[in-house]
Amino acid sequence: MSGRIDAHHHFWNPQEADYPWMAPDALAPIRRPFGPQDMAPLIAAAGITRTVLVQTRSDMEETRRFLAQAQDNAFIAGVVGWVDLTGPDVAGAVGQLRRAPGGAFLKGIRHQAHDEDDADWLARPDVIAGIAAVGHEGLAYDLLVRERELPAALRCVDANPNVRFVLDHMAKPRIAEGAMEPWSALMAELAARPNVWCKVSGLVTEADWDRWTPQDLAPYVARAIALFGSERLIFGSDWPVCLLAADYARVVLTAEELLAPLGEYGRSRVFGGNAAQVYQLAG
């Protein structure tokens, strides 16, 4: 049994490392350390048994720290880390991480592509080759993109049909603006690729942080359900980023409400089975 899995959360310590994306004043409420001791009671209260810890910095040292934390904390089932996809030896970098303490917990790789100046970064030949190497090593690749980068993401996926891709945060639709296009059309193209899964995560911070309701998110989640179905959607809290707009319990309850149309079996897939499959989680 996979149990209930939160397949997307983070830890960080701004006192020990630099997080460029955290610089805006609006993010000051989360500009403090968050670690396993903070998350453990939250997931216990929400009935979540396992998690996937996801990178926040372009830094292999962070990934090494996450792998060690996975080794020391039973609820962390896997880590999505970082390597330089444009480097000369991506497979070698993955091998270094696997030899680190907790290296067996490395299940995927991610780069913050939506922070690159080049909207076509994911379609660069060296990046496509790097992601191919990630897939050859048996790892999934998380796509962190917005609408702007979705065309490049499509080209990257088409160039790597044997890689398991996971689209983070439903590509961050512009919920606060009430905009559906071109997000919806681009999502349909991506969903047509059978090697792409999609995380129902990070949505509360794409809505109005202070006034959002589940109804604001509902059209976007309904579209994702229609496109990816119960077999390729994955729940993630995006904690502690979500704290800008909602506490952990509210994020989980909202997801449960919006995913209710899938029925008991479908929700069990989204809240566990699909993450276990795509990230090849043990147990």
Secondary structure as UniProt FT lines:
FT   STRAND          5..9
FT   TURN            14..16
FT   HELIX           20..22
FT   HELIX           25..30
FT   HELIX           36..46
FT   STRAND          50..54
FT   HELIX           60..72
FT   TURN            74..75
FT   STRAND          76..81
FT   TURN            85..86
FT   HELIX           90..99
FT   TURN            101..102
FT   HELIX           103..105
FT   STRAND          106..111
FT   HELIX           113..115
FT   TURN            119..120
FT   HELIX           121..123
FT   HELIX           125..136
FT   TURN            137..138
FT   STRAND          140..143
FT   HELIX           147..149
FT   HELIX           150..159
FT   TURN            161..162
FT   STRAND          165..167
FT   HELIX           168..171
FT   HELIX           175..177
FT   TURN            181..182
FT   HELIX           183..191
FT   TURN            194..195
FT   STRAND          196..200
FT   TURN            204..206
FT   TURN            209..211
FT   HELIX           214..228
FT   TURN            229..231
FT   STRAND          233..235
FT   HELIX           241..244
FT   HELIX           248..258
FT   HELIX           260..262
FT   HELIX           263..268
FT   HELIX           269..273
FT   HELIX           274..278
FT   TURN            279..280
//
